[in-house]
Amino acid sequence: IHDEVFGNEGQADKAHALQHAAARKSPCLSVYIVSTNKENERGLAYAFSDIPNRIFRIENTDFFSRENGCYDTFGVDRAACLYSGFKLGRFPLLVIDGGTAMTYTGLDAKGKIMGGGISPGLCARFRSLSDYCGNLPSISFEEFNGLDELPAFATDTRTSMITSIFQEVGVHSRNIVKQFLKELRNRSDGATEESQKEPTLVSEKKPTIYVTGGDSGFLMRCLRKPDELPLAHLDIKEAKHLASYGIGHLINEKSKEAGEPTPEDALRLKLLGQRVAKQFTDPDIDGDLVYRGTIVSVSPGKKDMDDDLYKIRYDDGDGEEFTLDEVYDALKKYAQVGEKETASPRIWTKERRDDRKEGSESSAKQLLEEVPTLKATLEKKAEKVKAKAKAATVATAAASEVPEKAENATPNSVKRPRIAESSERQLGETKKAKQESTISQLPGQRYLGLRVAKYFPIENDEGELVDILYNGKVVSYEAESKFWHIEYSDGDEEDFDETELKKAIQLYIDEFQS
C-alpha cells in the first residue's frame, strides 16, 4: 500500500502522495471501507484526507437483503465473508472468523442467512485475564501463536492460561460445526414435499466450513479432529482474507449490473486522470506561471456533457472546477508544455512524460470529435479573446497619444480611462475617499454596488500575453458561502472571497480614481 500511495522510495507525507498521484494514470485511489467501528472509520478518512481518493463505505445490505436474513446490526465484515462463499456457490456454508471477536455465521442451502454468534477472540480472552485478575501475566499473540497440543494439567501459570483458553476455543469451535450440521438437518426435515422437489444448485454438495481471520491457523487445527467431527462429509477451508474476496465479488457484481457505459460516460472515464495545465499571473515556487494538475472527478451535467463540471487538483494541492471547454483548453496546454523540467526524473521518466502528453492530446482531440457543441463554444470564446486583444491594442495606441501620462504609464495601465473635466475628477476623488473608508469595515451586503478592478492575461495578435485591466461591480452576496458575485463591464462574471474583493476594490481605487 505504501508504494502505491507514496512511491517506492517516497516518504509517507502529503508532498510525495500528491507527486506520485500525478504520475499515476488513475490519480485517485478507491478505498472501500468495511468496518463496524465508527472511530476507526473517522481515522481512515483523516489518514486519506491529503491523498487523492474516493472512499466508499460498504453496508451490510450491499451483500444481502433483509429478505435474505440481513438484520440492522448484522456486521458488515460477517456479511462480506458470507458473500464470498455465496458467490462461489459453496452454500450451505459456515464461516468462523477468529479475530478480536470470534464470530460464526451460517448460510443455508438456499443462500439465506441462518444467524450466528459472537464471543471474545483469543487475544481478548488472554487480555481479560490479565486485566481483571491482578496477578496473572499478559500473554501476547506471538507467545501463543503456533502452539498446538498442550498438557491439560500445566505446571506453570502461563501454560495454565494458554491450555485452558485453547481447550475452551477448541471445544467451542467444534460444537459450532456440530450445531450447524444439526440445524441443516432440521431445516431439511421440516421442508414441505413441494419444496423438496425443487432442484437446488447445492442440494448434494458437502457443507462448506470457511475459517478466516488472524487466528484461522489455530482454529483449523481445532477442527481437524476426525474422532470428533465427520470430516469426510465436510469441506473445511482456510481463507485468511475472506472478507476482502467478498468485497471483490461485490464490486465485480455491481460492475456487471451497471452494464456498458454510454459513449458520454466512457469519455468522462477517459478524462479522469488526464494531466492538464493552466497559466496564472502569479508564479509558483519555481517561478513558473503554468500550473499543472490532474482531472480527479466529474459531476455529470443534467442534459449533456456541456453541463459537466470537472474537478482539477493542482500539484500544489489547490483545486478548481472546470467546464468542458476549460478542460479542453487545459488539456491542449499540457500537451504543449508537458511536465515541469524540475519534476523528479525518477518518477517522471521520459516515457511517462511522453505518455501523459499523448494522453492529454488524444483526449482533447476526442472531445472535439465526440462533443458536437464544443467546437462552437470554443469558436465563440476565441472571437471574444480576439475582441479583447483588439480593444487592448486600441487602448494602448490611445494611451501612447497622451504625452503627459506616458511618463508614468505602466504595462498594466492600457485600459485606464482618461478624466478630462475637473468636476469629474472631484467626483472621482469623493468616491475614492468613500470607498477607501469602507474597505476595512464593510460586511456582507454593504459591499454591494462597489466598483472593482482586476488584471487578466490576454493573448494579442502576436501571440504574446498582455495584462489587461477590467472593471466591474459587486452585484450580489451569498451569505452561506461568503462569496461576492462580480459582473465585469464586458459581461464576464466571477465570484470573490473577502480577501480577493478587498484587493479588487483597492485596485479600482488606485487605477481608476487616482
N, C-alpha and C positions, 0 to 999 in steps of 0.2 A: 504494500500500500504506500509506503514511504516513497519508493522510486516512482510510482505512478503520479503521486501528488507533487513531490518536490524535485524529482530527477535523481539520477544515480548518485551524483555527488553533491546534491544541494542540501543545505541546512533546512531544518523544519521551521521556516518562517514565511511571512507573507510575501516578501520580495521574491523568493525562489518559487513559491507556489504560483504567483502571477506570471513569472517569467516562463515556467515550464508549461503552464496552461496555454500561453500564447503560442507555443511551439507545437502543441498537440492539434491534430485536425479537429478533434472534438474537445473544446476547451472546458466544457462543464462536466464535472463528474456527476453521475447519477448515484445517489445514495438512498438505499432502501432500508428503512428502519423497522425492525421487528422487535418491539420492546413492550414490557408491561410496567416499566419504571419511568415515570414522568420526569424525575430528576435527571436520570441518565439521558433522556431524550433532549432535555434542555442543554445538557453538557455537550451532546453531539452537535446540536445546532450551533452552539457557540464555537466549538472546535472547527467547524467548517465555514464559519462566518466570513473569513478572509480568503476563502478558496472558491473560485467559480464552481457552483454546484446546483443541482436540482435535487431537493430532498423529498422523498416520498414516504409517508408514514402508512404502513400497511395495517389494515384492520382484520379482525378475525373473520368478518363476513366476506372479505375478499376471497377467502378459501372455501368456506361452507356457509350455506344459507341457514336461516332459522328453521326452515322445514327439514333440513338435514341434521338437525340436532345442535346447531351452534347457539349458545346462550350468551347473554350480555357480558358476563365476566369470564368467559372462556379465554384462556391465554392464547394470544396470537402466535406465540412460539410453538405451543402444542398443536394449534391448527396447521401451522406450516409443516410440521413433521408429519402429521397425518396426511396432508395433501400430497406430499411426495410419494408416499406409498399408494395413495388413491390413484394418482395419475399413472403409476406403473402397473395398475390392475392387480395389486397384491393383497387386496382385502378378501376375507376378514383379516384384520390387522390389529396388532397390539404394539404400541410404541412405549418403551420405558426409557425415560430421559434422566440420566444421572448428572444433574448439575447442582447448583446451590440448593435448589429444592429437587427432590426426587419425585417425578410425576409419572403416571401411567395413564394412557388413553386408548380406548378401543374403537374400532370401526367394524360394523357388522358386515355380513355377506352382501348387503345391498348398498354399501357405501355410506351408511348413516352413522353418526357419532353415537356411541354407546354410553359415553361418560368415562369417568376415571377417578383418580385420587392423587393427593399431594401430601408429601411428608418431607422432613428435613433430609438433605443430602448428606454424604459422608462428612464433608468439611464442617457443615453446620452441626452435625451430631458431636464431632470432636470439640468444636468450639463451645458448645453449650456445656459440656462437662467442665472445661477449664474456666468458663465464665461464672458458672453457678455453683461449682464445687471448689472451694477455695484452695485446697491443697493439691488438686490434680493438675498435671502439666498441660501445656498447649502442644498439640501434635499437628505438624504441618502436612500438607499433601505429599510433599517429597518423601516424608518419613514412612508413610503407609502405602504409597503408590508402588505397585509391583509385588507386594506381598500377597501370598495366597493362603496356603494351609498354615494355621497357627494352632498351638495346643489349646484345648478348651479350658484347661486349668493352668493358667500362666503363673509364673513365679516372680514377676516384676510388674510394677504399676503401669508402665507404658504399654507393654504387651497385653496386660489385662484389659485395658481400654480398647485397644485395636481389635483383639479377638472377639470381644463382646459385641462391638458395633458391626464387625464383619458378619457375625452369626445373625444378628438382627436383620441386616440388609439382605443377606443371602436367603434366609427363610422367607422374608417378606417378598422378595422378587419372585421366588419360585411359587409362592402362594398366589401371587397376582396372575401368573400364567395359568395355574390350575382353575382359578375362578373365571378367567376369561374363557377357557375351553368349556367350562360348565355352563356359562351364560350363553355361548353359541349353541350348545345342545338344547338348552331350554327354549331358545328362540326358534330353533328348527322344529322342535316337538310341538310348539304352540302355533305353528303356521297352519293356515287353512288348506284344505285339499286343493282349492283352485290356485293358491299362491305357490304350492309345492310343484304344480305342473309347469309354472312359468320357468323358462330357461334362464339361467344367470351365468354371467361370464366366469364366476369364481366358485360355482357350486361344488366342484370336485377338486378344488385346489387345497393344498395344505394351508392352514392358518400361518400367517407370517408374523414373526416377532422381530421388531426392529429395536436395537439397543443403541442409544445415542448419548451425546453429552461427554463431559470431561471424565466421568467415572465409568464410561462404557466398557473399558477393558476389564475392570473388576467385575462388573455386572455380567459380562459374558462368561467369566469363569464360574460365577454363581449359578448360571443357568445350564451349563454343560454338565448336568448330573443325571446320567441315564437311569440311575436307580430311583430317581425322584420325579423325572419328567419324561413323557413319551416322545423322546427326541426324534424317533423315526417318523412321527406324524406331524412334526413341526418344521418350519423353515426359519431358523434363527440367524439373523444377520446383524453385523455391527456396521453402523454408519455414523461416524462421529459428527458429521456436519449435515445431518438430515434436514434441518430447518432451512439451510442455505439451498439445498436441492429443491425444496418446496417452493422457495421464492423464485428460483429459476423456472420451474414448471409454470408458476403463476404468470410471470412476465411473458413467457412464450405463448401461453393460452390467450392472454389479453391481446397480444400482437395479432394472433390469428383472428380473434373476434373483430378487431379493428379493420381487417381486410387491407386491400391495396390502397395506398394513399392516392388522392386525386392529384392531377398534374400540378395544381397550385400548392398542395401540401408537400409534394415531392420537391418542388422548387424551394419552398421555405426550409425544408430539411437540409437541402444542399447549401443554403446560405448560412445556416448555423455553423459556426466555427471558422468562417472565412475571415481573413485579415482585411482590415480597412485602414484608411489614413485620412486625416483632415488637417488643414492648415489653420493655425490660430495666430493672433497678433503677439501673444506673449510666448517667449521661447521656453523650452523645457530646461532641465538642469545641464544639458549638453549644448544649449544654445540653438537647438533645432526648433523651427516653427511648426514642423509637421509632427503631429502626434499619431502614433499607431495604436490600433486596438483590435478587438475581436467581436464579431456578432455572437452574442451569447443566448439570446432568446427572442421570440417573436410573439406579438399579440395580433392574431389574425383579425382583419377588418370584417365588419358585418356583411359587406356586399362582395368585395373582391380584394385583390392584393393592393390596389391603390390606397386602401384604407389601413393597411398594415402599419404597425409600429415595431421597430426593431431596436432592441436594447444593445448598446455598444459599451463594452468595458475597455477603457483605455489601459495601456500598460502601466500607467502611474496610479491606477486604482480608481480614477474618476469614471463616471458613467454618463451616458446621454442616450436619448431616444431619437432614432432617425425615421423619417418617412421613406417610402420606397425610392423616390428619386434621389434622396440624400444618400441612401445605401449605394445606389448605382455610382454616384459621384465619388463616394469614399472607396469603393472597390477599384474604380479606374485610377484613383490617386495612388492607392497602394501598388497596383500593377505598374505604375510609372516609377514610384520612388523605392519600392521594396522595403526591406528591413533596415533598421539603423546600422550604420557601419560599426558603431560601438557595441552592438549586441554580442553576447557571448558566442565565440566561434565554436565552443564545444556543443552548445545547444543549437545554434543557428549555423549549421553546416551549409556549404554551397548548394547541395542537393535540396536541403529543406527550404532554403531561401527561394530557389528557382521554383520549387513545387508550390509554395504558398503564393508567389506572384502569379503563376499559371492558374492556380485555383481562383484567385480574385478576378483575373482577366476573363476566364471562361464563364464565371458566374455572372459577371456584368454583361457579357455577350448573350448568355441565355436569358437574362432578364429582358433585354431589349427585344429578343426574338419571341418570347412567350407571353409578354405582357403588352398587349396592343396599345394601351393608352399611355404607356411610359414614354414613348418617343415624342408624343405631342406635348407631354408635360415638360420634358427636357428642352424641346424647341422653344416653348413659351418662356422657360426660365432663361435660356440663352439670349433671347431677344431682350429680356428685361435687364440682363447684365450688360449687354451692348448699349442699351439706352442709358444706363447709369454711367458707363465708361465714357459715352459721348458727352453726357452732361458734365462729367468731371473735366473733360478736355476743354469744353466751352468755359467752364468756371475758371480753369487755370489760365486760359487766354485772357479772360476778363480781368483777373487779378493782376496779370502782368502789365495791364494798361494803366494801373493806378500807381504812379511813382512814389507817392507819399507812403503807401503801405508796403511797397516792395522791399524796403529796407528791413521791416520787421516780419516779413512773411515767413511762414514755416511750411514744410512739405504737407502738413496736415490742415492747412487753412484754406484750401481751394474752394470750400463751399460756404465760407463766412460771408454773410450779407453786408453790403455797404449801407451805412446810415448817413443820409445826406443832410437832413434838416435838424437844427438844434432842438426843436420841440420833441422830435422823435428820440433824439439822444437822451434828453432829460427824462422822458418817459421810460426809456430803457434802464436808466440808472435807478429810477424808482423801483422798477420790477426787480432789478438786481438786488437792491437793498432788502426788499421784502422777501425775496426768495432765499437770500443768504441767511436772514434771521430765522427762517423756519426750518432749515435743514436739520438742525440738531434736536428739534423738539416736536416735529410733526409726526403723529402716529397714524397708522391705518388710513382712514378715509380722508384725512386732511391733506394728504399728498395729491389728491385728485385735482386735475387741471393744471398742474405744474408742468413746465416745459423741460425736456431732457435732450441730451445730445450724445452721440456715440460714433466712433470711427469704425468703418467697415473696409476690409481689404477688397478692392475691386480690380479685376484684370482689365487693362486698357487694350487698345488695338495692337500694341506691340507685344502683348503677352506679359507685360510687367504688372505686378501688384502695386496699386496706389491706394493709400489710406484716404478714404472719402468720408467727410463728416456729414451725418444726417441728424435732423432734429425731429422731435415728436412730442407727444403729450401723454401724461398719465390719465387713462380713461376709466379704469376700474380697479378694485381691490378685492382679493379673495382672502377673507379672514382666516379660513381654516388652514390654507397652505401658506399664508403670509406672503403672497406674491402680488405685485402690481402689474397690470396689463398696460403695455405701451403701444400706441399707434404712431407710426412714423409718417412724415408728410408725403412719402411716395406710396403709401398704402400698406407697407410691410408692418408686421406685428411681432411683439416679443414680450416675455414676462421677465420681471426683475425681482430679485430679493432686495432687502432693505439696503445692504451694502452696495449692490450694483446701482440701485436707484439713487442713493446719495451721490455716488460718483458721477452718474449721468447728469444729475441736476447741477452739480458743481461745474461740470464740463460745459454745460449750456451757458452758465453764468460767465465762465471765463472766455468762451469763444464768441458768443452772440451778444453779450451785454457789456463787455469790457470796452 
